[in-house]
Amino acid sequence: MKKLIFPVMGAIIALSLLTGCTRTSYAIHTVDGRTIVSDGKPKESDAGLLGYVDANGVKQQINKQDVKEVSEIPH
């Protein structure tokens, strides 16, 4: 039984590390020429804002009228 615990725990740790590395980033291109990189897909709100998490892990919002395009960044 003890011989089985270590490989199973190793597999669980490996899977949790791999799933953490698969988060997709998005580029938010604004009408004034800026490019904002978000960690994860930005979410639209009913208030006319686009919410995203920036590279520092801080939640931010931008007016949807200021956004020209949102595109996925390939890894």
PDB file of N, CA, C and O in Angstrom:
ATOM      1  N   MET A   1       0.823  -1.196   0.000  1.00  0.00           N
ATOM      2  CA  MET A   1       0.000   0.000   0.000  1.00  0.00           C
ATOM      3  C   MET A   1       0.864   1.256   0.000  1.00  0.00           C
ATOM      4  O   MET A   1       0.556   2.219  -0.702  1.00  0.00           O
ATOM      5  N   LYS A   2       1.957   1.252   0.792  1.00  0.00           N
ATOM      6  CA  LYS A   2       2.819   2.418   0.866  1.00  0.00           C
ATOM      7  C   LYS A   2       3.525   2.667  -0.467  1.00  0.00           C
ATOM      8  O   LYS A   2       3.806   3.815  -0.811  1.00  0.00           O
ATOM      9  N   LYS A   3       3.808   1.619  -1.210  1.00  0.00           N
ATOM     10  CA  LYS A   3       4.472   1.769  -2.504  1.00  0.00           C
ATOM     11  C   LYS A   3       3.559   2.449  -3.514  1.00  0.00           C
ATOM     12  O   LYS A   3       4.039   3.081  -4.455  1.00  0.00           O
ATOM     13  N   LEU A   4       2.278   2.328  -3.333  1.00  0.00           N
ATOM     14  CA  LEU A   4       1.313   2.912  -4.259  1.00  0.00           C
ATOM     15  C   LEU A   4       1.045   4.387  -3.964  1.00  0.00           C
ATOM     16  O   LEU A   4       0.680   5.138  -4.870  1.00  0.00           O
ATOM     17  N   ILE A   5       1.216   4.805  -2.735  1.00  0.00           N
ATOM     18  CA  ILE A   5       0.893   6.175  -2.341  1.00  0.00           C
ATOM     19  C   ILE A   5       1.804   7.192  -3.033  1.00  0.00           C
ATOM     20  O   ILE A   5       1.315   8.207  -3.528  1.00  0.00           O
ATOM     21  N   PHE A   6       3.114   6.942  -3.078  1.00  0.00           N
ATOM     22  CA  PHE A   6       4.043   7.914  -3.652  1.00  0.00           C
ATOM     23  C   PHE A   6       3.832   8.142  -5.148  1.00  0.00           C
ATOM     24  O   PHE A   6       3.831   9.296  -5.576  1.00  0.00           O
ATOM     25  N   PRO A   7       3.653   7.102  -5.963  1.00  0.00           N
ATOM     26  CA  PRO A   7       3.387   7.380  -7.384  1.00  0.00           C
ATOM     27  C   PRO A   7       2.062   8.114  -7.615  1.00  0.00           C
ATOM     28  O   PRO A   7       1.968   8.971  -8.494  1.00  0.00           O
ATOM     29  N   VAL A   8       1.061   7.782  -6.839  1.00  0.00           N
ATOM     30  CA  VAL A   8      -0.237   8.450  -6.980  1.00  0.00           C
ATOM     31  C   VAL A   8      -0.115   9.919  -6.578  1.00  0.00           C
ATOM     32  O   VAL A   8      -0.643  10.792  -7.267  1.00  0.00           O
ATOM     33  N   MET A   9       0.562  10.195  -5.492  1.00  0.00           N
ATOM     34  CA  MET A   9       0.760  11.585  -5.062  1.00  0.00           C
ATOM     35  C   MET A   9       1.589  12.352  -6.094  1.00  0.00           C
ATOM     36  O   MET A   9       1.308  13.519  -6.365  1.00  0.00           O
ATOM     37  N   GLY A  10       2.596  11.714  -6.663  1.00  0.00           N
ATOM     38  CA  GLY A  10       3.407  12.349  -7.698  1.00  0.00           C
ATOM     39  C   GLY A  10       2.581  12.693  -8.921  1.00  0.00           C
ATOM     40  O   GLY A  10       2.743  13.767  -9.500  1.00  0.00           O
ATOM     41  N   ALA A  11       1.698  11.795  -9.318  1.00  0.00           N
ATOM     42  CA  ALA A  11       0.834  12.032 -10.476  1.00  0.00           C
ATOM     43  C   ALA A  11      -0.134  13.184 -10.199  1.00  0.00           C
ATOM     44  O   ALA A  11      -0.389  13.999 -11.086  1.00  0.00           O
ATOM     45  N   ILE A  12      -0.668  13.258  -8.999  1.00  0.00           N
ATOM     46  CA  ILE A  12      -1.589  14.339  -8.642  1.00  0.00           C
ATOM     47  C   ILE A  12      -0.869  15.685  -8.675  1.00  0.00           C
ATOM     48  O   ILE A  12      -1.407  16.665  -9.190  1.00  0.00           O
ATOM     49  N   ILE A  13       0.327  15.736  -8.137  1.00  0.00           N
ATOM     50  CA  ILE A  13       1.099  16.979  -8.144  1.00  0.00           C
ATOM     51  C   ILE A  13       1.448  17.386  -9.564  1.00  0.00           C
ATOM     52  O   ILE A  13       1.343  18.563  -9.911  1.00  0.00           O
ATOM     53  N   ALA A  14       1.864  16.428 -10.395  1.00  0.00           N
ATOM     54  CA  ALA A  14       2.215  16.731 -11.785  1.00  0.00           C
ATOM     55  C   ALA A  14       1.010  17.269 -12.554  1.00  0.00           C
ATOM     56  O   ALA A  14       1.141  18.228 -13.314  1.00  0.00           O
ATOM     57  N   LEU A  15      -0.142  16.670 -12.366  1.00  0.00           N
ATOM     58  CA  LEU A  15      -1.349  17.130 -13.053  1.00  0.00           C
ATOM     59  C   LEU A  15      -1.750  18.526 -12.593  1.00  0.00           C
ATOM     60  O   LEU A  15      -2.172  19.349 -13.406  1.00  0.00           O
ATOM     61  N   SER A  16      -1.624  18.798 -11.305  1.00  0.00           N
ATOM     62  CA  SER A  16      -2.001  20.129 -10.826  1.00  0.00           C
ATOM     63  C   SER A  16      -1.049  21.192 -11.358  1.00  0.00           C
ATOM     64  O   SER A  16      -1.482  22.312 -11.629  1.00  0.00           O
ATOM     65  N   LEU A  17       0.226  20.879 -11.516  1.00  0.00           N
ATOM     66  CA  LEU A  17       1.176  21.830 -12.095  1.00  0.00           C
ATOM     67  C   LEU A  17       0.890  22.067 -13.575  1.00  0.00           C
ATOM     68  O   LEU A  17       0.994  23.197 -14.052  1.00  0.00           O
ATOM     69  N   LEU A  18       0.535  21.022 -14.297  1.00  0.00           N
ATOM     70  CA  LEU A  18       0.245  21.172 -15.719  1.00  0.00           C
ATOM     71  C   LEU A  18      -1.016  21.982 -15.971  1.00  0.00           C
ATOM     72  O   LEU A  18      -1.060  22.773 -16.912  1.00  0.00           O
ATOM     73  N   THR A  19      -2.030  21.801 -15.154  1.00  0.00           N
ATOM     74  CA  THR A  19      -3.271  22.543 -15.366  1.00  0.00           C
ATOM     75  C   THR A  19      -3.088  24.010 -15.039  1.00  0.00           C
ATOM     76  O   THR A  19      -3.796  24.848 -15.598  1.00  0.00           O
ATOM     77  N   GLY A  20      -2.174  24.349 -14.162  1.00  0.00           N
ATOM     78  CA  GLY A  20      -1.895  25.742 -13.849  1.00  0.00           C
ATOM     79  C   GLY A  20      -1.174  26.452 -14.976  1.00  0.00           C
ATOM     80  O   GLY A  20      -1.227  27.679 -15.053  1.00  0.00           O
ATOM     81  N   CYS A  21      -0.510  25.730 -15.842  1.00  0.00           N
ATOM     82  CA  CYS A  21       0.277  26.328 -16.915  1.00  0.00           C
ATOM     83  C   CYS A  21      -0.500  26.495 -18.210  1.00  0.00           C
ATOM     84  O   CYS A  21       0.052  26.996 -19.189  1.00  0.00           O
ATOM     85  N   THR A  22      -1.745  26.096 -18.244  1.00  0.00           N
ATOM     86  CA  THR A  22      -2.489  26.118 -19.492  1.00  0.00           C
ATOM     87  C   THR A  22      -3.419  27.322 -19.616  1.00  0.00           C
ATOM     88  O   THR A  22      -4.268  27.352 -20.508  1.00  0.00           O
ATOM     89  N   ARG A  23      -3.277  28.291 -18.758  1.00  0.00           N
ATOM     90  CA  ARG A  23      -4.133  29.477 -18.828  1.00  0.00           C
ATOM     91  C   ARG A  23      -3.775  30.296 -20.071  1.00  0.00           C
ATOM     92  O   ARG A  23      -2.600  30.518 -20.360  1.00  0.00           O
ATOM     93  N   THR A  24      -4.775  30.729 -20.781  1.00  0.00           N
ATOM     94  CA  THR A  24      -4.583  31.473 -22.018  1.00  0.00           C
ATOM     95  C   THR A  24      -4.566  32.966 -21.746  1.00  0.00           C
ATOM     96  O   THR A  24      -5.333  33.464 -20.923  1.00  0.00           O
ATOM     97  N   SER A  25      -3.692  33.673 -22.438  1.00  0.00           N
ATOM     98  CA  SER A  25      -3.626  35.131 -22.346  1.00  0.00           C
ATOM     99  C   SER A  25      -4.317  35.743 -23.564  1.00  0.00           C
ATOM    100  O   SER A  25      -4.381  35.131 -24.630  1.00  0.00           O
ATOM    101  N   TYR A  26      -4.828  36.949 -23.387  1.00  0.00           N
ATOM    102  CA  TYR A  26      -5.513  37.667 -24.458  1.00  0.00           C
ATOM    103  C   TYR A  26      -4.911  39.057 -24.608  1.00  0.00           C
ATOM    104  O   TYR A  26      -4.493  39.671 -23.627  1.00  0.00           O
ATOM    105  N   ALA A  27      -4.871  39.543 -25.829  1.00  0.00           N
ATOM    106  CA  ALA A  27      -4.420  40.908 -26.113  1.00  0.00           C
ATOM    107  C   ALA A  27      -5.655  41.765 -26.351  1.00  0.00           C
ATOM    108  O   ALA A  27      -6.503  41.443 -27.183  1.00  0.00           O
ATOM    109  N   ILE A  28      -5.741  42.857 -25.611  1.00  0.00           N
ATOM    110  CA  ILE A  28      -6.831  43.812 -25.773  1.00  0.00           C
ATOM    111  C   ILE A  28      -6.241  45.015 -26.496  1.00  0.00           C
ATOM    112  O   ILE A  28      -5.423  45.743 -25.934  1.00  0.00           O
ATOM    113  N   HIS A  29      -6.656  45.223 -27.743  1.00  0.00           N
ATOM    114  CA  HIS A  29      -6.174  46.348 -28.546  1.00  0.00           C
ATOM    115  C   HIS A  29      -7.182  47.487 -28.413  1.00  0.00           C
ATOM    116  O   HIS A  29      -8.373  47.299 -28.659  1.00  0.00           O
ATOM    117  N   THR A  30      -6.702  48.667 -28.023  1.00  0.00           N
ATOM    118  CA  THR A  30      -7.584  49.807 -27.819  1.00  0.00           C
ATOM    119  C   THR A  30      -7.588  50.713 -29.048  1.00  0.00           C
ATOM    120  O   THR A  30      -6.710  50.617 -29.906  1.00  0.00           O
ATOM    121  N   VAL A  31      -8.585  51.591 -29.121  1.00  0.00           N
ATOM    122  CA  VAL A  31      -8.707  52.493 -30.270  1.00  0.00           C
ATOM    123  C   VAL A  31      -7.598  53.537 -30.301  1.00  0.00           C
ATOM    124  O   VAL A  31      -7.324  54.116 -31.352  1.00  0.00           O
ATOM    125  N   ASP A  32      -6.951  53.787 -29.150  1.00  0.00           N
ATOM    126  CA  ASP A  32      -5.850  54.758 -29.131  1.00  0.00           C
ATOM    127  C   ASP A  32      -4.482  54.111 -29.348  1.00  0.00           C
ATOM    128  O   ASP A  32      -3.457  54.771 -29.179  1.00  0.00           O
ATOM    129  N   GLY A  33      -4.454  52.824 -29.722  1.00  0.00           N
ATOM    130  CA  GLY A  33      -3.216  52.157 -30.102  1.00  0.00           C
ATOM    131  C   GLY A  33      -2.520  51.368 -29.010  1.00  0.00           C
ATOM    132  O   GLY A  33      -1.477  50.766 -29.266  1.00  0.00           O
ATOM    133  N   ARG A  34      -3.060  51.351 -27.804  1.00  0.00           N
ATOM    134  CA  ARG A  34      -2.437  50.568 -26.734  1.00  0.00           C
ATOM    135  C   ARG A  34      -2.784  49.100 -26.884  1.00  0.00           C
ATOM    136  O   ARG A  34      -3.802  48.749 -27.482  1.00  0.00           O
ATOM    137  N   THR A  35      -1.927  48.240 -26.335  1.00  0.00           N
ATOM    138  CA  THR A  35      -2.200  46.812 -26.260  1.00  0.00           C
ATOM    139  C   THR A  35      -2.065  46.393 -24.803  1.00  0.00           C
ATOM    140  O   THR A  35      -1.022  46.599 -24.183  1.00  0.00           O
ATOM    141  N   ILE A  36      -3.120  45.808 -24.266  1.00  0.00           N
ATOM    142  CA  ILE A  36      -3.151  45.358 -22.876  1.00  0.00           C
ATOM    143  C   ILE A  36      -3.197  43.835 -22.906  1.00  0.00           C
ATOM    144  O   ILE A  36      -4.012  43.254 -23.623  1.00  0.00           O
ATOM    145  N   VAL A  37      -2.336  43.188 -22.138  1.00  0.00           N
ATOM    146  CA  VAL A  37      -2.327  41.729 -22.062  1.00  0.00           C
ATOM    147  C   VAL A  37      -3.080  41.320 -20.809  1.00  0.00           C
ATOM    148  O   VAL A  37      -2.766  41.769 -19.707  1.00  0.00           O
ATOM    149  N   SER A  38      -4.075  40.464 -20.986  1.00  0.00           N
ATOM    150  CA  SER A  38      -4.856  39.986 -19.846  1.00  0.00           C
ATOM    151  C   SER A  38      -4.524  38.526 -19.571  1.00  0.00           C
ATOM    152  O   SER A  38      -4.209  37.759 -20.480  1.00  0.00           O
ATOM    153  N   ASP A  39      -4.601  38.165 -18.303  1.00  0.00           N
ATOM    154  CA  ASP A  39      -4.394  36.777 -17.889  1.00  0.00           C
ATOM    155  C   ASP A  39      -5.764  36.112 -17.835  1.00  0.00           C
ATOM    156  O   ASP A  39      -6.508  36.306 -16.873  1.00  0.00           O
ATOM    157  N   GLY A  40      -6.099  35.343 -18.841  1.00  0.00           N
ATOM    158  CA  GLY A  40      -7.426  34.747 -18.947  1.00  0.00           C
ATOM    159  C   GLY A  40      -8.314  35.598 -19.829  1.00  0.00           C
ATOM    160  O   GLY A  40      -7.965  36.722 -20.189  1.00  0.00           O
ATOM    161  N   LYS A  41      -9.457  35.052 -20.170  1.00  0.00           N
ATOM    162  CA  LYS A  41     -10.370  35.728 -21.090  1.00  0.00           C
ATOM    163  C   LYS A  41     -11.086  36.891 -20.401  1.00  0.00           C
ATOM    164  O   LYS A  41     -11.642  36.718 -19.317  1.00  0.00           O
ATOM    165  N   PRO A  42     -11.077  38.070 -21.020  1.00  0.00           N
ATOM    166  CA  PRO A  42     -11.807  39.214 -20.454  1.00  0.00           C
ATOM    167  C   PRO A  42     -13.312  38.941 -20.441  1.00  0.00           C
ATOM    168  O   PRO A  42     -13.834  38.227 -21.297  1.00  0.00           O
ATOM    169  N   LYS A  43     -13.992  39.519 -19.461  1.00  0.00           N
ATOM    170  CA  LYS A  43     -15.431  39.309 -19.317  1.00  0.00           C
ATOM    171  C   LYS A  43     -16.166  40.632 -19.490  1.00  0.00           C
ATOM    172  O   LYS A  43     -15.797  41.647 -18.900  1.00  0.00           O
ATOM    173  N   GLU A  44     -17.214  40.600 -20.310  1.00  0.00           N
ATOM    174  CA  GLU A  44     -18.034  41.791 -20.551  1.00  0.00           C
ATOM    175  C   GLU A  44     -19.086  41.918 -19.459  1.00  0.00           C
ATOM    176  O   GLU A  44     -19.634  40.922 -18.987  1.00  0.00           O
ATOM    177  N   SER A  45     -19.358  43.162 -19.066  1.00  0.00           N
ATOM    178  CA  SER A  45     -20.404  43.410 -18.079  1.00  0.00           C
ATOM    179  C   SER A  45     -21.545  44.172 -18.749  1.00  0.00           C
ATOM    180  O   SER A  45     -21.382  44.742 -19.828  1.00  0.00           O
ATOM    181  N   ASP A  46     -22.702  44.171 -18.087  1.00  0.00           N
ATOM    182  CA  ASP A  46     -23.867  44.887 -18.608  1.00  0.00           C
ATOM    183  C   ASP A  46     -23.685  46.400 -18.533  1.00  0.00           C
ATOM    184  O   ASP A  46     -24.414  47.148 -19.184  1.00  0.00           O
ATOM    185  N   ALA A  47     -22.713  46.853 -17.738  1.00  0.00           N
ATOM    186  CA  ALA A  47     -22.477  48.286 -17.547  1.00  0.00           C
ATOM    187  C   ALA A  47     -21.624  48.899 -18.657  1.00  0.00           C
ATOM    188  O   ALA A  47     -21.289  50.082 -18.597  1.00  0.00           O
ATOM    189  N   GLY A  48     -21.269  48.100 -19.674  1.00  0.00           N
ATOM    190  CA  GLY A  48     -20.477  48.620 -20.770  1.00  0.00           C
ATOM    191  C   GLY A  48     -18.985  48.570 -20.518  1.00  0.00           C
ATOM    192  O   GLY A  48     -18.222  49.296 -21.156  1.00  0.00           O
ATOM    193  N   LEU A  49     -18.560  47.720 -19.592  1.00  0.00           N
ATOM    194  CA  LEU A  49     -17.149  47.596 -19.267  1.00  0.00           C
ATOM    195  C   LEU A  49     -16.628  46.203 -19.608  1.00  0.00           C
ATOM    196  O   LEU A  49     -17.386  45.234 -19.642  1.00  0.00           O
ATOM    197  N   LEU A  50     -15.336  46.122 -19.858  1.00  0.00           N
ATOM    198  CA  LEU A  50     -14.659  44.853 -20.120  1.00  0.00           C
ATOM    199  C   LEU A  50     -13.711  44.622 -18.950  1.00  0.00           C
ATOM    200  O   LEU A  50     -12.764  45.385 -18.761  1.00  0.00           O
ATOM    201  N   GLY A  51     -13.954  43.587 -18.172  1.00  0.00           N
ATOM    202  CA  GLY A  51     -13.126  43.283 -17.008  1.00  0.00           C
ATOM    203  C   GLY A  51     -12.069  42.256 -17.368  1.00  0.00           C
ATOM    204  O   GLY A  51     -12.326  41.315 -18.119  1.00  0.00           O
ATOM    205  N   TYR A  52     -10.873  42.450 -16.822  1.00  0.00           N
ATOM    206  CA  TYR A  52      -9.768  41.529 -17.087  1.00  0.00           C
ATOM    207  C   TYR A  52      -8.810  41.553 -15.907  1.00  0.00           C
ATOM    208  O   TYR A  52      -8.878  42.439 -15.055  1.00  0.00           O
ATOM    209  N   VAL A  53      -7.912  40.568 -15.867  1.00  0.00           N
ATOM    210  CA  VAL A  53      -6.855  40.510 -14.859  1.00  0.00           C
ATOM    211  C   VAL A  53      -5.557  40.825 -15.575  1.00  0.00           C
ATOM    212  O   VAL A  53      -5.207  40.164 -16.553  1.00  0.00           O
ATOM    213  N   ASP A  54      -4.834  41.838 -15.089  1.00  0.00           N
ATOM    214  CA  ASP A  54      -3.607  42.248 -15.775  1.00  0.00           C
ATOM    215  C   ASP A  54      -2.436  41.315 -15.429  1.00  0.00           C
ATOM    216  O   ASP A  54      -2.604  40.342 -14.694  1.00  0.00           O
ATOM    217  N   ALA A  55      -1.263  41.622 -15.963  1.00  0.00           N
ATOM    218  CA  ALA A  55      -0.085  40.774 -15.784  1.00  0.00           C
ATOM    219  C   ALA A  55       0.368  40.686 -14.332  1.00  0.00           C
ATOM    220  O   ALA A  55       1.057  39.737 -13.956  1.00  0.00           O
ATOM    221  N   ASN A  56      -0.011  41.662 -13.515  1.00  0.00           N
ATOM    222  CA  ASN A  56       0.352  41.651 -12.095  1.00  0.00           C
ATOM    223  C   ASN A  56      -0.690  40.971 -11.225  1.00  0.00           C
ATOM    224  O   ASN A  56      -0.536  40.914 -10.005  1.00  0.00           O
ATOM    225  N   GLY A  57      -1.754  40.451 -11.840  1.00  0.00           N
ATOM    226  CA  GLY A  57      -2.805  39.765 -11.098  1.00  0.00           C
ATOM    227  C   GLY A  57      -3.861  40.691 -10.520  1.00  0.00           C
ATOM    228  O   GLY A  57      -4.654  40.279  -9.673  1.00  0.00           O
ATOM    229  N   VAL A  58      -3.877  41.941 -10.971  1.00  0.00           N
ATOM    230  CA  VAL A  58      -4.835  42.931 -10.474  1.00  0.00           C
ATOM    231  C   VAL A  58      -6.031  42.997 -11.413  1.00  0.00           C
ATOM    232  O   VAL A  58      -5.872  43.061 -12.633  1.00  0.00           O
ATOM    233  N   LYS A  59      -7.231  42.982 -10.834  1.00  0.00           N
ATOM    234  CA  LYS A  59      -8.450  43.105 -11.637  1.00  0.00           C
ATOM    235  C   LYS A  59      -8.584  44.534 -12.142  1.00  0.00           C
ATOM    236  O   LYS A  59      -8.469  45.490 -11.376  1.00  0.00           O
ATOM    237  N   GLN A  60      -8.832  44.666 -13.452  1.00  0.00           N
ATOM    238  CA  GLN A  60      -8.961  45.970 -14.095  1.00  0.00           C
ATOM    239  C   GLN A  60     -10.238  45.981 -14.934  1.00  0.00           C
ATOM    240  O   GLN A  60     -10.812  44.931 -15.223  1.00  0.00           O
ATOM    241  N   GLN A  61     -10.672  47.174 -15.318  1.00  0.00           N
ATOM    242  CA  GLN A  61     -11.811  47.331 -16.218  1.00  0.00           C
ATOM    243  C   GLN A  61     -11.501  48.427 -17.219  1.00  0.00           C
ATOM    244  O   GLN A  61     -10.797  49.390 -16.916  1.00  0.00           O
ATOM    245  N   ILE A  62     -12.044  48.261 -18.423  1.00  0.00           N
ATOM    246  CA  ILE A  62     -11.889  49.264 -19.465  1.00  0.00           C
ATOM    247  C   ILE A  62     -13.238  49.405 -20.156  1.00  0.00           C
ATOM    248  O   ILE A  62     -13.980  48.433 -20.292  1.00  0.00           O
ATOM    249  N   ASN A  63     -13.547  50.610 -20.588  1.00  0.00           N
ATOM    250  CA  ASN A  63     -14.792  50.869 -21.299  1.00  0.00           C
ATOM    251  C   ASN A  63     -14.779  50.110 -22.629  1.00  0.00           C
ATOM    252  O   ASN A  63     -13.793  50.164 -23.364  1.00  0.00           O
ATOM    253  N   LYS A  64     -15.866  49.407 -22.936  1.00  0.00           N
ATOM    254  CA  LYS A  64     -15.929  48.623 -24.185  1.00  0.00           C
ATOM    255  C   LYS A  64     -15.826  49.505 -25.426  1.00  0.00           C
ATOM    256  O   LYS A  64     -15.396  49.031 -26.477  1.00  0.00           O
ATOM    257  N   GLN A  65     -16.208  50.772 -25.328  1.00  0.00           N
ATOM    258  CA  GLN A  65     -16.094  51.682 -26.468  1.00  0.00           C
ATOM    259  C   GLN A  65     -14.638  51.988 -26.796  1.00  0.00           C
ATOM    260  O   GLN A  65     -14.327  52.374 -27.922  1.00  0.00           O
ATOM    261  N   ASP A  66     -13.743  51.820 -25.826  1.00  0.00           N
ATOM    262  CA  ASP A  66     -12.321  52.081 -26.034  1.00  0.00           C
ATOM    263  C   ASP A  66     -11.579  50.864 -26.594  1.00  0.00           C
ATOM    264  O   ASP A  66     -10.390  50.947 -26.901  1.00  0.00           O
ATOM    265  N   VAL A  67     -12.283  49.733 -26.727  1.00  0.00           N
ATOM    266  CA  VAL A  67     -11.657  48.492 -27.193  1.00  0.00           C
ATOM    267  C   VAL A  67     -11.919  48.308 -28.683  1.00  0.00           C
ATOM    268  O   VAL A  67     -13.062  48.324 -29.140  1.00  0.00           O
ATOM    269  N   LYS A  68     -10.837  48.133 -29.424  1.00  0.00           N
ATOM    270  CA  LYS A  68     -10.943  47.901 -30.863  1.00  0.00           C
ATOM    271  C   LYS A  68     -11.093  46.412 -31.162  1.00  0.00           C
ATOM    272  O   LYS A  68     -11.919  46.015 -31.984  1.00  0.00           O
ATOM    273  N   GLU A  69     -10.274  45.579 -30.477  1.00  0.00           N
ATOM    274  CA  GLU A  69     -10.264  44.143 -30.750  1.00  0.00           C
ATOM    275  C   GLU A  69      -9.694  43.395 -29.554  1.00  0.00           C
ATOM    276  O   GLU A  69      -8.824  43.904 -28.847  1.00  0.00           O
ATOM    277  N   VAL A  70     -10.194  42.179 -29.335  1.00  0.00           N
ATOM    278  CA  VAL A  70      -9.638  41.265 -28.324  1.00  0.00           C
ATOM    279  C   VAL A  70      -9.243  40.000 -29.058  1.00  0.00           C
ATOM    280  O   VAL A  70     -10.054  39.396 -29.759  1.00  0.00           O
ATOM    281  N   SER A  71      -7.973  39.598 -28.890  1.00  0.00           N
ATOM    282  CA  SER A  71      -7.504  38.403 -29.588  1.00  0.00           C
ATOM    283  C   SER A  71      -6.705  37.512 -28.634  1.00  0.00           C
ATOM    284  O   SER A  71      -6.029  37.989 -27.723  1.00  0.00           O
ATOM    285  N   GLU A  72      -6.805  36.215 -28.874  1.00  0.00           N
ATOM    286  CA  GLU A  72      -6.079  35.240 -28.069  1.00  0.00           C
ATOM    287  C   GLU A  72      -4.600  35.247 -28.473  1.00  0.00           C
ATOM    288  O   GLU A  72      -4.267  35.318 -29.656  1.00  0.00           O
ATOM    289  N   ILE A  73      -3.734  35.174 -27.477  1.00  0.00           N
ATOM    290  CA  ILE A  73      -2.304  35.128 -27.749  1.00  0.00           C
ATOM    291  C   ILE A  73      -1.885  33.661 -27.801  1.00  0.00           C
ATOM    292  O   ILE A  73      -2.007  32.954 -26.801  1.00  0.00           O
ATOM    293  N   PRO A  74      -1.395  33.192 -28.946  1.00  0.00           N
ATOM    294  CA  PRO A  74      -0.986  31.784 -29.034  1.00  0.00           C
ATOM    295  C   PRO A  74       0.280  31.545 -28.223  1.00  0.00           C
ATOM    296  O   PRO A  74       1.162  32.401 -28.153  1.00  0.00           O
ATOM    297  N   HIS A  75       0.353  30.374 -27.617  1.00  0.00           N
ATOM    298  CA  HIS A  75       1.532  30.036 -26.808  1.00  0.00           C
ATOM    299  C   HIS A  75       2.526  29.264 -27.628  1.00  0.00           C
ATOM    300  O   HIS A  75       3.584  28.889 -27.123  1.00  0.00           O
TER     301      HIS A  75
END
